[in-house]
């Protein structure tokens, strides 16, 4: 059976049935293909001939070349692929059912302290209050201010922020509605209270990019990267 064709069927399933982003789907494709290529190089050219021992040998080899976190990600992708293959009749057994991911050290995320958070908010507030003569620049400054305040006040992810539209903002009770990972028709939604009055002043700039297009995650990362103190303190990691 052609491995490339089988993997494409798998990623089509992830895209259609699981609602995963193109970035995540591409990562799954790459990780699974890399594993299958390595197995083929060792003589395992047929999926139904792969064993748990083969997969453990692959993990052992990979552990010499990638970090534990990368190996964990690859292992999860491979395990999910073989589970899908069994469920959809591609295989009659799942050699990855007992495959364990490497244990990762538990670390606390970097966070902003009170002084840094205040400085961050003061900076974007000052930028928005400058009253630029250019209406376009003024609108972008207000948008950037709103974005940073929403991210800090609610703790939502950048992907959730950029997926919002004007209908997501409820000015009456000062809340927003966001859609979480998976986009499961509202099953991963949460409502967060907006903490600062600035956010309700003008809702027209909260969902648009520089040229009126849909706001991208890259645009938000560029904004956070400009704020040196916030970047050092890990705000991009917190919101990404």
C-alpha positions as CSV (number, residue, x, y, z in Angstrom):
1,X,0.0,0.0,0.0
2,X,1.3,3.4,-1.0
3,X,2.4,5.2,2.2
4,X,2.1,8.7,0.8
5,X,-1.5,8.0,-0.3
6,X,-2.4,6.6,3.1
7,X,-0.9,9.5,4.9
8,X,-2.9,11.9,2.7
9,X,-6.1,10.1,3.6
10,X,-5.1,10.5,7.2
11,X,-4.5,14.2,7.0
12,X,-7.7,14.7,5.1
13,X,-9.5,13.1,8.0
14,X,-7.7,15.4,10.5
15,X,-8.7,18.4,8.5
16,X,-12.3,17.4,7.8
17,X,-13.3,15.5,10.9
18,X,-11.1,17.0,13.6
19,X,-11.1,20.6,12.4
20,X,-7.4,21.0,12.8
21,X,-5.5,24.0,11.4
22,X,-3.4,23.7,8.2
23,X,-0.3,24.3,10.3
24,X,-1.2,21.4,12.6
25,X,-2.1,19.1,9.7
26,X,1.2,19.9,7.9
27,X,3.1,19.0,11.1
28,X,1.2,15.7,11.4
29,X,2.0,14.9,7.7
30,X,5.6,15.7,8.1
31,X,6.1,13.7,11.3
32,X,4.3,10.6,10.1
33,X,6.0,10.6,6.7
34,X,9.4,11.0,8.4
35,X,8.6,8.0,10.6
36,X,7.4,5.8,7.7
37,X,10.5,6.8,5.6
38,X,12.8,5.7,8.5
39,X,10.9,2.4,8.8
40,X,11.1,1.8,5.1
41,X,14.9,2.5,5.2
42,X,15.2,-0.3,7.8
43,X,13.2,-2.7,5.6
44,X,9.7,-2.1,6.9
45,X,8.1,-1.1,3.6
46,X,4.6,-2.3,4.4
47,X,2.4,-0.8,7.1
48,X,1.0,-4.1,8.2
49,X,4.5,-5.4,8.9
50,X,5.3,-2.6,11.4
51,X,5.6,-3.8,15.0
52,X,5.9,-2.1,18.4
53,X,9.6,-2.9,18.5
54,X,10.1,-1.2,15.1
55,X,8.5,2.0,16.4
56,X,10.5,1.9,19.6
57,X,13.7,1.5,17.6
58,X,12.6,4.5,15.5
59,X,12.0,6.5,18.7
60,X,15.4,5.5,20.0
61,X,17.1,6.7,16.8
62,X,15.2,9.9,16.8
63,X,16.1,10.6,20.4
64,X,19.7,11.2,19.3
65,X,18.7,14.0,16.9
66,X,15.7,15.9,18.3
67,X,14.6,17.3,21.6
68,X,12.3,15.5,24.0
69,X,9.5,17.8,23.2
70,X,9.9,17.3,19.4
71,X,10.1,13.5,19.9
72,X,6.9,13.6,22.0
73,X,5.1,15.5,19.2
74,X,6.3,13.0,16.6
75,X,5.3,10.1,18.7
76,X,1.8,11.5,19.3
77,X,1.4,12.0,15.5
78,X,2.5,8.4,14.7
79,X,0.3,7.0,17.4
80,X,-2.7,8.9,16.1
81,X,-1.9,7.7,12.6
82,X,-1.8,4.1,13.4
83,X,-5.0,4.4,15.5
84,X,-6.7,6.0,12.5
85,X,-5.4,3.2,10.2
86,X,-6.9,0.5,12.4
87,X,-10.2,2.4,12.8
88,X,-10.6,2.9,9.1
89,X,-9.6,-0.6,8.0
90,X,-6.2,0.2,6.6
91,X,-4.6,-2.2,9.2
92,X,-5.9,-5.1,11.2
93,X,-3.8,-4.2,14.3
94,X,-2.3,-1.1,15.9
95,X,1.4,-1.5,16.6
96,X,1.5,1.9,18.3
97,X,-1.2,1.3,20.9
98,X,1.4,0.7,23.6
99,X,3.8,3.3,22.4
100,X,4.5,5.8,25.1
101,X,5.6,9.4,24.7
102,X,8.8,10.5,26.5
103,X,8.2,12.3,29.8
104,X,8.8,16.0,29.6
105,X,10.1,18.2,32.5
106,X,7.4,20.3,34.0
107,X,8.2,24.0,33.9
108,X,6.2,27.1,34.9
109,X,5.6,29.6,32.1
110,X,7.2,33.0,32.1
111,X,4.7,35.7,33.2
112,X,4.6,39.4,33.4
113,X,4.9,40.9,36.9
114,X,2.6,43.8,37.9
115,X,5.1,46.5,36.9
116,X,5.8,45.0,33.5
117,X,2.0,44.6,32.9
118,X,1.4,48.2,33.8
119,X,4.2,49.4,31.6
120,X,2.9,47.4,28.7
121,X,-0.7,48.7,29.0
122,X,0.6,52.3,29.5
123,X,2.6,52.1,26.3
124,X,-0.2,50.9,24.1
125,X,-2.6,53.3,25.8
126,X,-0.3,56.2,25.1
127,X,0.1,55.1,21.5
128,X,-3.6,55.1,21.0
129,X,-4.1,58.5,22.7
130,X,-1.6,60.4,20.6
131,X,-4.3,61.6,18.2
132,X,-2.4,61.0,15.0
133,X,-3.6,63.2,12.1
134,X,-3.8,60.1,9.9
135,X,-7.1,58.4,10.5
136,X,-5.8,55.1,9.3
137,X,-2.8,55.2,11.7
138,X,-5.1,56.3,14.5
139,X,-7.4,53.3,13.8
140,X,-4.5,50.9,13.8
141,X,-3.2,52.3,17.2
142,X,-6.7,51.8,18.7
143,X,-6.9,48.3,17.3
144,X,-3.4,47.4,18.7
145,X,-4.4,48.8,22.1
146,X,-7.6,46.7,22.1
147,X,-5.7,43.5,21.0
148,X,-3.1,43.8,23.8
149,X,-5.7,44.5,26.5
150,X,-7.9,41.6,25.4
151,X,-5.0,39.2,25.4
152,X,-3.8,40.3,28.8
153,X,-7.2,40.7,30.4
154,X,-8.7,37.3,29.2
155,X,-5.7,35.0,28.6
156,X,-7.1,33.9,25.3
157,X,-4.8,32.6,22.6
158,X,-3.7,34.6,19.6
159,X,-5.6,32.2,17.3
160,X,-8.8,32.8,19.3
161,X,-8.3,36.6,19.1
162,X,-7.8,36.7,15.3
163,X,-10.8,34.5,14.8
164,X,-13.1,37.0,16.5
165,X,-15.4,39.3,14.5
166,X,-17.5,42.2,15.5
167,X,-20.4,39.9,16.5
168,X,-18.1,38.3,19.1
169,X,-18.0,41.5,21.2
170,X,-21.0,42.0,23.5
171,X,-20.9,45.6,24.6
172,X,-24.0,45.4,26.9
173,X,-22.4,43.0,29.4
174,X,-18.7,43.8,28.5
175,X,-17.9,40.3,27.4
176,X,-16.5,38.5,24.3
177,X,-17.2,35.1,22.9
178,X,-14.2,33.1,21.5
179,X,-14.0,29.8,19.7
180,X,-11.3,27.4,21.0
181,X,-9.2,24.7,19.4
182,X,-11.0,22.3,17.1
183,X,-13.9,24.7,16.1
184,X,-16.4,22.1,17.2
185,X,-19.5,24.1,16.5
186,X,-19.5,25.9,19.8
187,X,-18.4,23.1,22.1
188,X,-15.1,24.8,22.8
189,X,-16.4,28.3,23.4
190,X,-15.9,30.4,26.5
191,X,-16.9,33.9,27.5
192,X,-14.5,36.3,29.3
193,X,-15.2,39.6,31.0
194,X,-13.5,42.6,29.4
195,X,-11.7,44.5,32.1
196,X,-10.9,48.0,30.7
197,X,-13.3,50.6,29.3
198,X,-11.0,51.4,26.3
199,X,-12.1,48.1,24.7
200,X,-15.7,49.3,24.3
201,X,-14.9,52.7,22.9
202,X,-14.7,51.7,19.3
203,X,-15.3,48.2,18.0
204,X,-14.6,48.9,14.4
205,X,-10.9,48.1,14.4
206,X,-10.7,45.0,16.5
207,X,-11.0,42.4,13.7
208,X,-9.2,43.9,10.7
209,X,-5.7,43.9,9.4
210,X,-3.7,46.9,8.1
211,X,-5.5,46.8,4.8
212,X,-8.9,45.9,5.9
213,X,-8.3,42.1,5.5
214,X,-8.7,39.5,8.2
215,X,-6.3,40.0,11.0
216,X,-3.5,37.3,11.1
217,X,-1.6,35.7,13.9
218,X,1.6,37.0,12.3
219,X,0.4,40.6,12.6
220,X,-0.3,40.1,16.3
221,X,3.1,38.4,16.8
222,X,4.7,41.4,15.1
223,X,3.0,43.8,17.6
224,X,4.1,41.8,20.6
225,X,7.7,41.5,19.2
226,X,7.9,45.3,19.0
227,X,7.3,45.5,22.8
228,X,10.8,44.4,23.9
229,X,10.1,44.2,27.6
230,X,7.0,42.1,27.0
231,X,8.8,39.8,24.6
232,X,11.6,39.2,27.1
233,X,9.0,38.5,29.8
234,X,7.4,35.8,27.6
235,X,4.1,37.5,26.5
236,X,4.3,35.9,23.1
237,X,4.7,32.4,24.7
238,X,1.7,33.2,26.9
239,X,-0.5,34.3,24.1
240,X,0.7,32.1,21.3
